[in-house]
Amino acid sequence: MAPVVSTLQERLRDALVRIGLEPDERPQVSATTDPRFGDYQTNVAMTYAKRAKQNPRALAGRIVAALQVSDLGPAPEIAGPGFINFRLGADFLARQVAEMARDERLGVPVASPAKTIIIDFSSPNIAKPMHVGHIRSTILGDTLARVSRFLGHQVVTDNHLGDWGTQFGKVIYGWKNLLDHDALEQHPVAELVRIYREADAAAADPRVLDRCREELVKLQQGDPENLRIWQECVSRSMQEFSRVYQLLDVHFDEQLGESFYHARLAALTAALQKEGVLEESDGALVYWAHSLSDDPFIIRKSDGGFGYAATDLATLFYRLERWQPDAIWYVVGAPQQLHFKQLFSLARRLGVKIDLEHVAFGSILGEDRKLMRTRSGDSVSLDELLEEAIERAAAPVAEKNPDLPAAERRRIAEIVGLGAVKYAELSQHRLTDYVFSWDKLLSLHGNTAPYLQNAYVRSRAIFRKLPGTFAFPDTLAFTAEAELKLAKALVQFADAVPAILDGFRPNVLANYLYELAAVFHVFYEECPVLSAPEPQRAVRLALCETFGRVTRAGLGLLGIGVPERM
Ligand code: ARG
């Protein structure tokens, strides 16, 4: 079965050829939001009329006359300046839903050609807390990985940890002079952050600053004690990060931090110098992309040290060698836009041809619309935020299901609470700064994960009341308007999933699922299922089942689970 949009595109291409025009690979077609304009609409007549200097409505007429779509529904209509509106017929929808239900992939086609894609995401820094800024990267990156894999791409997820850098001078100084061992056992990341901050404050005294620098130099020269301390900071931070990843069900194929590339930087710099792409500037070696910025991209600092830029370039070359990828996607906040533009510019200059994308995102705001912070003024740590989500979700679950065992209730609270946090992120366009509001994101009404999960639970509850098992009918005949509307919404799944990768927009899928759930609720109110006579009962059960599968699969691609009750 082909998704409706692809089918219409193919038919449009044929029609354009028939009337002597040269069609684009994918003529524009989209599902409409207003049923007055049919179910799908295209503006090709207007686009082609402009190119061929013809009257758009007249051209629309010729296209419609040449279109062969009688198997899909009634004849298309021309509207306004030359839109062509398509309506899907009940027979076509019935075949499409039945085929979709027979398909494990629910009609979503496998991408062709399959690509190898590296997704660099999450990438928190060692001895710094993972904060809500990292939540966006982690959730967004994970979804892009899930969707790409589902579409058949080869995906490598890589957590590019900030585990090497000048902060370690202060961290090691702090470790040797300020460490509270009990606190380290209790809250390792918080204690590392504390000693870093205190060392940083103490470094206002030039003597302390010198000692921090010495510790850094010793680390870089391989001093065994400092290396051991560094290693311990890394492993303790990683333990805490891993807990977060486990809660979020996020997995990495690679976790190669910045330190992994350290040994390559000198040789890389020499090679860049040989290529003649670097210039000297105040003792530093830099790459200039003047068209992008007046700030240089600093490969080697004036003190001889290497930083973020050099490491990222080395990382890029390592990845090319190791995976021969077709694309690398960097899921990193919008403030790093210039860094990536410069990195990509230098890579191009060095002959890198693959697709490089900075998948940027905005900030999360508190309800005061300022950057989200705790009362003490620190950014909120991710594990506390997730625990709070689970706790808040637990209360209504306990209230509605007092007889469920505690472990089962905790599991549902995790699915609902973590799902709500993820969905709040994914239902927004990634570049939007969104306001984080517990009440809003946990609400059972509105565009939230709990709302979708609840719709799923409703659809499943019907099957628990069903005596025996349900056999999906071979053919479906829709009779009620609400059935048709639900069928129309269901078949859009096959187009919604691939659309995510077009501009990296999981919100397309989230909003699709939301609209689908709204249509399901109308169906549920208007169409009795179990009390309906056959064959209507089987048709309605088939719709409920397909709705449940689409919702579960769709939320699954967003990394969100569904409970069977809540
Ligand atoms: N560790 C960095 C930060 O927290 C993000 C790294 C992103 N990935 C990269 N290849 N630069 O800001």
Boltz pocket constraint, residues with backbone or C-beta under 6 A from the ligand:
constraints:
  - pocket:
      binder: B
      contacts: [[A, 120], [A, 122], [A, 123], [A, 124], [A, 125], [A, 160], [A, 161], [A, 162], [A, 312], [A, 315], [A, 330], [A, 331], [A, 332]]
      max_distance: 6.0
